[in-house]
């Protein structure tokens, strides 16, 4: 956080103190007020005041004393991850995936609905509606639980506090798809407005590659890295960039779109894999997995197809590595389940073009990372309510 409170701005100071207390409690076991005071550098009186406020807003819960405690034990507080719920939705070319999580990102329910890649706007939005409804119902969040948001009450139970939505294409700050060349009739869809009709609370929309990168730095293989190039490897290729620990969006939210440059090789990369499928008369369903299995077994033509795919992937990846000098390159997306056969060829290609080849790691999320990144986007919105002074 870069903003500093102006002299006498006690409200802003309280908000910053609240952020400090929450940060400590999310990173540790339950703490007493004295322990919190030492860790945050706040006075005990200020710590108590902040804890009382956060508990009233649902962010903290008081921990019951251990059985057999002697005397009057000090009050201990923990982050209340169960106070609210977050919804993350991934609207992709072949599926809609929705997750309901607690405030720590632990998945409570998820639903996946397959969508034909040729589906138009109406069919894809209908699948989105159905997926969200099933996910909420499966998490015990019916109409009563989603009718309002914010606060915690025994009579109401946890509710959706915020929603993040991921989509292919370029997205503006209002949640409207500015450009999508991979989903039919998708350019111009106002996803934020559509999803607000389904759930209460704030709704934020972002590009899927960016959110997949965000998921990796939140709970994935890039948790301890500050500079990351994330490669979305699948039928479509894309990138998300983390710079100095933050998601990089660029001036107009178009960062990472190096694949738009034909010379980068990303537009043609999947054709090498498709050519192998066509030559073997392999059914498209599950076909790519069979290709990677064949490459893993050492079948020459399959290995050649994977190597050709990786060579094209490496052109754009090398440009990003040379520009950003990242600590990590992370391979994610639908093909990441078989990325073990891509890592060494990619490393060889990066060695050819880059002054320094960063560590290459494979996402553990496969094609679910985008939805988890959407959850992180929703959590960012909720956490912003602390600094704004608003109730989530």
N, C-alpha and C positions, 0 to 999 in steps of 0.2 A: 504494500500500500504506500503510495507516494504522497498523498495529500496530508498536510499537517494542519491541525486545528488552529484557527486564528486566535489571537489573544482574547480571552473571555468567552470563547465559543465552547461552553461547557457541554452542550448537546453533542457536538462533534467529538469532543474528548471522551464522553461516555460511550459513544459508538465504537471508537477505537479500542477502548478498554474492553468492551464486550467481545470484539474480535480476538483480542489477545487471550482472554479467558477461554473462549471456545477453542482456539487453536491448541492450547495446552491440554484441554480435556479430551480432544479428539485424538491426541497423540499418546495418551497415557491411561493408566488405570484410574479409578476414582481418586480424587484428591480432596484434602481438607482445605478450608479457607486459608489456613496458614501456609500450606504447601503451594496453593495457587498464588498467594501473595508473593512468595519467594520467586516462583518461576516467571511471573509476569512483571515483577518489579513494582507492582501497585501497592499502595498502603492496604492494611488489613480492612480498614473501614471501606475503602473504595471497592475492594474485592468483594466484600459482603454485599455492598449495594448492587454491584453488577450481577452477582450470582442470583440475588433476589429477583432482579428484573428479568434475567434470562429464564429463570425457573417459571416465572409468571407467563412468559411468552412461549413456554413449551420446549425450549432448547435444552434445559438441564433437568435432571431428576435427582432427588436426594436419596442416597443409599442407606438402607436400613443398617443399624449397628450389627456387628457380628454377634452370634449367639454366645452368651457367657461373658460378654464384655463387663468389666468392673468399672463402676463409677459412671459418670456422664461422658460418653464418648464424643469426640469432635465430629461435627457434621461433615459428611463427605458427599461430593457431587460427581456425577458422571454425565457425559453427553447423552442426550435422550434420542437415540437413533430411531426409536419407534414412535416418536411424536407425530410424524407426518409421513407421507408417501410421495414418491417421485415417479413420473411416467416418462419412459424413453421409447421413441418410435423410430424405426428405420424403414423408410419407404424406398425400396430398391427396385431393380429391374425385374427380378424374378420372385420377389417376396415382399410381404410386410411383416416385420417382427416388432413386437411390443413387449416391454418389460415394466413391471411395477416393482420398485425397490423401497427399502427404508432409507433414512437419511445418511446411512453409511454406504449405500450402494449395494447392499445385500439383496439379491433377487428373490422376491416373494412369489412371483408368478410371471410366466411368459407364454406368449402365444405366437405362433408363426403360421401365416397363410400364404400359400403359393399363388403367384400372379403370373399369367402369361406375359412374356416380354413385349408382345404386340398389343397388350391391353391399352385402351385409350383412357382419357382423363376420368370419365364417369366410372368405368369399371375399377380403376385403381383406387379412386376415392371411396368407392363402396367397400372394397376390401379393407382399406384403412379403417373405415367406420366399424366394420365387423370385428376386425382384429382388436381394436381398442376396447370395444364393448366386452368381448370375451375375456380380455386380460383383466379389466377392472372387476368383472364379475368373479373371476377365478381367484382374485385377491381379496374378495369380500367387500369390494367397494361398489356397492349398488348406488342407486340414485340418491339415497339419503346420505351416503358417505361422501358423495362428490358434489353435493348441492352447495357447499360452502368450502372455504379454505381458511387455514390459519388457526392458530390456537390449539389447545389441547383440552379436552374435557371428557370425563368418564362417560358422559351421556352421549357424546358424539363419536368418539373413537377417532383414529387417525384418518386423515383425508389427503387427497392429492394437493400438494402445495405448489407444484410447478411441473411443467411438461417441456421436454426437449424433443425436437423432431429433426431427423436427418433425412436428406434427400440427395439424389444425384443432381448435378447441375449447379449453376451459380445462383446464390441467394442474396437478396438485399437485406437491409437492416429491419425491414418491416415483416419479414417472413414470406416474401413473395419470390417465386422462382423467376429469375431474370432470363435464364437461358438453360435449356436442357436439350441436348442433341441425341440423348440415348433413350429417353422415355417419350412415347408418342403423346402429343397434345399436352405436354407438361409445362412448357414455357408459359408463363403468365399466371400459373396457379398460385393463389394466395393461401399457402398451407397454414399459416398462423391463424388466419381468420376462420378457416375451415375447422381446425382442431379446437379452437375456442368454443365452438358449438357443441363439442363432445365432452369437454372437461372444464372445470373451473380453474381459476388462477392464471398466472402468467404462462405464456407459450412462446418459446424461442425456437427458431428454425435455423439450421446451418447445413453446409455441405457435408456429405458423408465422409469424405477423405479427411477433412479437418477434424471431425468428431472421432474418427477412429484413432487419429494421432493423440487426441486429448485423452482417450481411454487408456492408451498405453502409458502415458505419463502419470495417470491417476492410479491405476491398479494393475498395470501390465508390466512388460519387460523393460520399459523405459522409465520406471518410477524414479530412479536416481540420476537420470540424465537431464541436462539442461538444454542441450542442442540436439535435435532429432530430425531425421528425414524419415517419414513414414511412407511406404510404398503400398498402395492398394493393388494387389495382384489378383486379377480375375478376368472375366470376359471384358471388363473395362479396366483400364489402368489409370491411377490417379495418385496424388501425393498430398500429404499434410505436413506442415512444418511447425516445429516447436523451436523457438529461439529464446534463449535465456529463461527457460522454464515456462514460457507462455506461448499459447497458440498464436501463430502469426497469421493474420487475416489480410494484411495489405491495405492500401488506400481505399480501394473499392471492393474489398473482400474477394479478390481474384487471385490471391497468392497460390502458388503450387500448380497452376494450370499450364505447366510446361508441355504437357501432352498435346496442347493445341498446336504446337509447332511440329509440322510433319517430319522435320529432320530429327526430332527427338526419338522417333521410332515407336512411340507408344500406340499410335493408331493401328499400325500393322502387326504389332507383336502377337496378338492372339491368333492371327491367321495361320501361323506356323503350327499351332496345336490343332486347329480345325482341319488343316490339310491332312494331318496324320489320321484324324478320326475319319475323314472322308475316304482316305486310301484304304482303311481297314474295314470300311462298312460298319463302323461301330455306332450303335444307337446313341443319340445325343445325351439321353438321360444317363448320368453316371459315366459318360464316355471319357471326360477329362480325368477322372480319378483312375480309370483303366490305363490311360496314357501314362500317368505318373507312376503307376504300379509297374508298367512295362519298362519305363526308364529306370526305375529303381532296380529292376531285375537285370538291367544291362542290355536290353534289346536295342540294337544299334539304331534303327530308324526312330524309335521313341526318344532315345538319348539325343539324337540329332535335332529332333523337333523341339525338345526342351532347351537345348543349347541355343538354337536360333531364336526362340522366344526370349531367353535371358539376354542375348546380345542386343536385341532391340530395347528391352527393358533397361539395360545398363547405360544406354546413350543418354537418356533423360536423367537417370539417376546420377550419372557422373557429373552432369552439368550442375545438379543441385548440390552434390558433395563438394565440388570445386568452389561453388559460390558460398556455401554456408559453413564448410569445415565442421560437420556435426560429430558428436561423440558416438552416435549410434545411427545405423540404418536398420529400420524394422520392416520386415515383410509381413503384411497382413492381407485380409481379404479372403475370397473364396478359395484361392489356390494355396493359401498358407498352410492348409492341412498337409499338403505334400511339398512344402517348401524345403524339406531336407535335400531334395534332388536339385534345388535351385541355388542353394547357398554357395556351394563351391564354384559353380560356373559364374555366378554373379561376382564373387570375390575376385576371380581371375580377370574378369572384364574391368572391374573397378581398378585393379592393380595396373592395368594397361593405361588407363586414362587419368587417374587421379594422382596427385602428389602424395597424398596420404589416404590409405583406405581405412575407413572407420570400422569398428566392430559391426558385424551383421548379426541380427537376432531375429527369430521368428516369433510372431505373435502367438499367444496361447488362446486367443479369443476366436480365431478363425473369422467366420462371417458374422459373429455376434458382437464384435468389438464396436461396430458403428452404433448399435442400439445402446451399448453401455456408455459410449461417449455422449449420446443424447441425454442419458441420465445425468452425467456430469454437467452438461450444459444447464439442465434444470436445477441442479444443486447450486451452480454458480448464481442463478437467478434468486434462489432462496437466500443464499448467503449475502447477496447484495442488499437484502432487506434489513440486515443488521446495520450496515453502514448508512443506509438511507433513513434509519429510524422507524421504518414501517414494520408492521406485524406481518409475518409471512402468511 
